[in-house]
Amino acid sequence: MMPENSIIAIVILNWNGKNLFDIFLPSVINNSKRPDTDIFVADNGSTDSSVDYLKKNYPQVKIIDLKKNYGFAEGYNRALRHIEADFYILLNSDVEVTPGWLEAGINHFSKDDGIAVVQPKILSYEKSHQFEYAGAAGGFIDKFGYPFCRGRILNRMEPDLGQYNKPTSVFWASGACMFIKADTFRKIGGFDNDFWAHMEEIDLCWRLKNQGYKIGYEPDSVIFHLGGGTLSYDSPQKVFLNFRNNLFMLFKNLPPNKFHRIFIARLILDFIAAIKFILGFHFQSFSAVVKAHVSFYKNLNNLLKKRRNLVLITTTNNHPEIYPKSIMWKFFIQKKYRFSELNFNPEK
């Protein structure tokens, strides 16, 4: 049952997404009609008249005008400071939600008081029978910090055949749609603003996991995500952010007994990835990896401070949801393209 008298805020971060409103907002409005639920659009300094369009066509939606593009991480941090609620639902602007999505997601928190974050089942808007890249049926990382999902290994998506219809614990929840307890979000300090966009949700979940919280996946809450609407999956800017932010995340959160071994290995793997980009004539991606590492070293002093502070408040580093092998080896060498082929059961 949904926690009684809970105040719920559905918060959509928007940047020049006016063309998406008529496609996706109606499903959110029509499938979220509860007296304790408000829908917010936090506008990240759009230049496409998004705010005026919302005021005219969607008066039931509350607007937070941030006036400037702060990126995903800081944009949400700033927006949520203006919202009093028990639960935040962070929702991308290119998501169609289904009947019952809200109740199923919130009810999942009743399963265990330690659950801080819940992710729904994320299917593709364009291929509705298939899981979507950004989250699928819940996220994990391998021992080197590479993210993958049930239903999506690297760039291979599985069809939804009901194979992930059991609620379970995962390592991270997608920022495309994330249910989170508001007090926990505030306690953990929200997203790391330095990430700007990409992997900030994995970093957030890792910090929560290190403090003993749980991340849940709820298959009865179903959404359809377009994906790649703001930044295409193969853009050099996305390559830069993914490589840089993964280094940020690892440096901050790796446990002391694994830090040097794993981090040095990851630097070597990034070097191999850069060489692979050159051999494949993907020069912009190669340049993006180089820029990512330059940015990492420029931020090293700040990262050291963050790491010291996080180590002091860490209560556990025992995370069965971290895959103890290399997902890259499994994918590229052993040709394992489905989660079931990994023989990985983090709940055992």
N, C-alpha and C positions, 0 to 999 in steps of 0.2 A: 504494500500500500504506500501511496505517496505520503511523505511526512506531513502531518497536519499543520495547517496555517503557515506553510512555507511560502515565502515570497520568491518568485522566480523571475530572473531578468534574462531574456534572450537578447544577445548583443551582437550585432553584425557590424564588422569593421568595413568601411567602404572607401575606395579610392577610384574615382572615375568609373564607377560601375552603374551609371544610370541606365544603360541598356540592359542590365540584368534584372532590374527591379520588377518589371512587368512579367518576367518569366518565372522568377523564383519567390518573390515576396508574398504573392497570394497564397501559396501553399503553407508558408509559415504562419500567416495571419489566420487562415481557415483551420489549421490543425493545432492551434495553440490557444484556443479560446477558453481560458480559465480566469476567474476573477482575481487570482493571485499572481497573474503572469503579465508582464509588460514586454513589449518589443522595442528595442532601441536600435537606431543606426548611428554609429559613431563615424563621422566623416573626417577622413584624413586629408583635408585640404584639397578636395576635388576641384577640378577646373572645368567640369562638364555640366555644371548647373544641377548636380545631384541633389543638393539641399533644397533648392527651390522646387524641384520636381517632386520630392518627397512631401514637402509641405502642401503642395497642391493636390497630389493624387493619393497620398497615404496619410491622412491626418491622424489616424489611430496609432501611427508609429512615432515614438519619441525620438528627437534628434539631439545628438551631442556634436556640436560643430567644433572640431579641434583646430580648424583654421590652417593647419600645416600638416604635411605628410611626415609622420613620425615612424613609419614602418609598422609592421605587425606587432612587434614586441612592445615598444613604447606607446604605440597607438592604443593598444588594449589597456596597458597600465594606466594611462591618463584617463581613458574613458571610464574605466571601472571605479575610479576614485569618485565619480559623480553619481554612482548608483548604489543604493542601499538594497540589499537582497540577501537571502539565505543561500541561494544557488545561482551561479552564473552559467549560462549556456553560450559559449563562444561559437559563432556560426558564420561560415564563409558566405559571401553574397551570392555565390553560384551553387547553392544547395537547394534541392527540393526535398521537403520533409513529407512524411506519410502519416496517416491517422494513427494515433497512439504512440507516436515517437517520443513525445514529451513525457507522458506518464511512465512508459517503460524505462526510460533513461533515469528519471528521478527515483522511481521505485527501487532501482538497483542499489541505491545507497542504503536501503533498509536491510540488505543482506548481511552487512558487516559494518560496524561503526568505524572501522579503520579505513574504509574506502574513501578516498579524497577526490578521485576523478573517474568518470565513466565515459567510454566511447561507444557510439552506436555502430551498427553494421553499415559500412559505407560502400555503396554500389555505384557503378558508373552511370551517369545521366545519359550518355550517348549509347552505351551498351548495357542495358538494365539487367541483363543476366550475368554480368561480370563484376567482380570486385574492382574498386577504384584505387588508383595508385596511392593517394594520400590517406593511408590508414587502414583500408580494407577491413579485416576482421580483428584488428588490434595489433599493436606494434611491439617489436623486440629489437635488440641489438646483438651483434655477435661480440666475441671477446676483444675485437679491435675497434669496436664502436660503430660498425657499419649497420645502419638500420634496415629492417625488413619487416614484413607483416605476414600474418596468416592470410593467405589469399593473394599475396603479392611478394615475390622474391625478385629484388632488383627491378627490372623492367618487364617481368612476366606476370601477368594477371591471371588468376584462376576464374573459371565460371563458378557462380554460386549454385551449388547443388545441395545446399543444406548441411554441408560438412562442418560448418562453423556456427551451428545453431545452439550451442551450449554456452551459457554465461561462464566466463573464466577470468582469471587474472592475467594481465599483460604487463609489459614493461613501460610502454608509453601509449598515450592516446593522441589522436590526430587533432591538430589545431583547426582542421576543416569543420569539426563539430566536437566540442569538448564540454561535458557537464562537469562542473567543479564547485565544491563547497566554497562559498565566498570567504568565510573566515579563514579557511586554509590557504586560499590564494593570497590573502593579505598577510597571513603569518609567514608564508614562505618568501614573501617579497615580490610576488608576481613574476613576470618574465624578466629575463636579463635584457635590458635595453640595448646592450652592445651587439646583440645578435642581429638586430634590425628585422630580419625575416629569415625563416627556414631553420628548423631544428630547435627553435626556442622552446617548443612544447616538449621535446625529448629531454632537454636540459631541465625544464621545470619538473617533469615526472621523475627524472633521476634524483633530483634534490629531494623530492617528496619521498621517494623510495628509501633514500639514505636516512630519512628521519622516521622510518617505520610505517609510512602510509602505503596503501594499496591502490592499484589502478585496475579498474574493471572494464570488461567488455560485455555489452548487452545486445544480443542479437534480435530481440523483439522491438528494439528501437531502430528503425530503418530509414536511411536517407539516401538520396542520389546526388552525387557531386559531379559537376562539370569538369573542374580541374584545369589548371593552366590558363585560367582566364586573365590573370594579371601578369603573370610571368611564365612563359612557356617552359616546359620541363627540360628542354635542351639548350636554353639560352646561356651564353657565357656568364651573365650576371648570376644566374642560378647556380652554375658550376662553382663560381667564386664563393658564393654564400654557403653552399653546402660543404665545400672543403674547409673553408675558414671556420665556420661555426662548429663543424665536427671536431676540429682541433680545440676550439674554445671549450666545448662540452667535455671532451676527454681530459683536458688539462685540469679543469675544475673538479671533476667528479670521480676520477679513478682512485681506487683505494691505495694507500701508501705501499702496500706489499706487492702491488702489480704495476705501479705507476711507471717506473723507468723501463721495464721490459716491454710493456704494451705500447707506451708512447713512442719509444724508439722504433719499434716494429711498424707502428703506424706511419711514421715519417718515411720509412723505407718504402712502404706500400704506396704512399702518395707520390714518391719519386718514380716508381714503376708506372703508376697511372699517367704521370706527366709524359714519360717516354712513349707510352702507348698512344697518347694523343698525337704526339709528333709523328710517329710511324703511320698513323691513320690520317695524317694531314689535317687534323683538327687543331689548327694553330691558335684559334681564339680560346679554345678550351685549355690548351697548354698554358697560354698566357694567364688565364683565369686561375689556374692552380698556383702558378708562380706568385701572382698578386695575393692569393689567399695566404700563402706562407709569409710573405712580406708583412701583411697586415697582422698576422699572428704574432710575429716577433716584435712588431711595434707596440702591441698590446700586452707584452709579456709581464711587465711590472704590475699592471692592473690585474692580470690573471693570477699572479702569485698572491696578491692580497686576497682575492676572492677565494682561492684555494685554501689558504690558511684559515680563513673564517669558516668555510664550509667543513673542513676537517674537524674543527672544534665542536660543531653541532651535529656531526654524523653519529647516528646511534647504531647503524647496521650497514654492512657491506655484503650481506648474504642475500643475493638476488638470483633465485633459480630461473628468472625470466631472461637472464643474459645467456645467450647461446655459447657454450664453451668451446666452439670450434670456429673456423673461418667460413663465413657465408660466401666469400669470394671464391675460395677453393671449391666449395660444394657446387657453386653455380658454374664457374668457367671450366673447371677441370673435371669434376665428376658429373656435370650436366644434371644437377638436381634443381628442378624448376618449381616444385611444389612444396609447401610446408610439410606435408605428410611424409615426403621423402627424406626429411632431415632426421627422422627418428628422435625428435625433440619434444619431450613432454614436461614442461616446466612445473606442472602441478604434482608430479610424482614425488 
